């Protein structure tokens, strides 16, 4: 069996999660990118969306990621997010209230508050 990916997820405030994984799926402006062992080196921007980490035992970790970037090199995945939260750290009622506020203040120029609130709810509800 091959060695797993080594993954680290950090935000501006703190380390969110680190460990080994079978795969990582991140959302970029161009769409979802799946990372497996042996992936080509890359650097990409992240958008407000869930980051999915599949562990070697098949269980999954979901992280609400809000901006930032990720890099892949030598079976190491580093996710550097502006802000990020593990699913179990998200208060669903607060996330719903934030979504309502964001939708009420929504202007056509900046949809990021709505996308951020939607990502948090998607991760917390999964």
N, C-alpha and C positions, 0 to 999 in steps of 0.2 A: 504494500500500500504506500502511496506517495505521501510526502509530508503535506500538511494543510497550509492554507494561506495564513499569514500572520496579519491581523487586522487591528488597527487603532482608530478610534473615533474620538476626536476632541473638539471642544468648542472654545470660544474666546475665554469663557469662564473656568472650564475644568475639563478633565478627562471624563468622557462619557462611558466608554467601554473599550476593552482590549482583550484579545485572546486569539484563538485559532478558529478557522472556519473552513467549510467546504466551498462556499461561494458568497459573493456579495453582489447585490443589484442596486444600482444608484441611478437617479434620474438626472440627466443633463438637459441643456436647452435643446439638444437634438433628439432626445428620447432616452429610453432605458438602456443602461449598459450593464451587462452581466460579466462578472469577473470570476474566473476559475484559475486554478493553479496553472502556471505556464503562460499566463496572459502577457501580451506585448506590453512593454512599458508605455504608460500614458499619463497625461495630466488633463483633467477636465473640470469645468465648472459644474456646480450643483445648483439645482433649483429647489424651491419649497416642495418637498415630497417625502414620502417614506423611504428610508434606506432599509433594505432587507439583508440580513446576515443569516445564512444557513450554517448551522454548526455541524460538526462531523457526525453527531448522533441523529441528524435530521430535524432537530428542533430549530425554531427560528427566533431571531431577535429583531424587533422593529424599532427604528429610531426616526423620530420626526426631525428632519434636517431642514434648516432654513438658510440657504445660501452657502457660499464657501466653495471649496474645491476638493478633489481627491486625486491621489497619485497612486500608480501601480508600478512597482519595480521589484524584480527578483522575488516574486511571490509574497510581497509585502503590500498591503493596501493601507494607505493613510488617508483618513477623512478629516479635513479641517473645515468645520462648519462655523458660520457666524453665530449660530445658536443651534442646539440640538437637545432632544429629550428622549429618554427611553419610554416605551409605552407605559410601563408601570408607574412612571413619575408624572404622568399627565392626569390632571383632574378633569374628568369629562364635563362636569357642569361648568367649570371655568372656561373650558375650550369652547363649549356651545355659546356661552355668553360673549366670548371674544369674537366668534364668528358672526353673531348677530350684530355686534357693534361695528365690525369691519364691513358687513354688508350694508348697514345703514349709512356709513360714511364713504362708501365706495365711490371713487371717481374713475372715469375711464382711463386716466393716465397711469394709475398705480394700483394694480390688483394684488400686489404682494401680501398685504395684510389678510385678504380673503384666502389666498392660497396657503398662507402660513397656518391660519386657523383650520382650514380644511385638512391639511396634512396632519395636524395634531389630532384632530378627531378621527381621521382614518387610522392612524397608528394606535390610538387609545382604544378604539372599538374593535380592532382586529383580534 
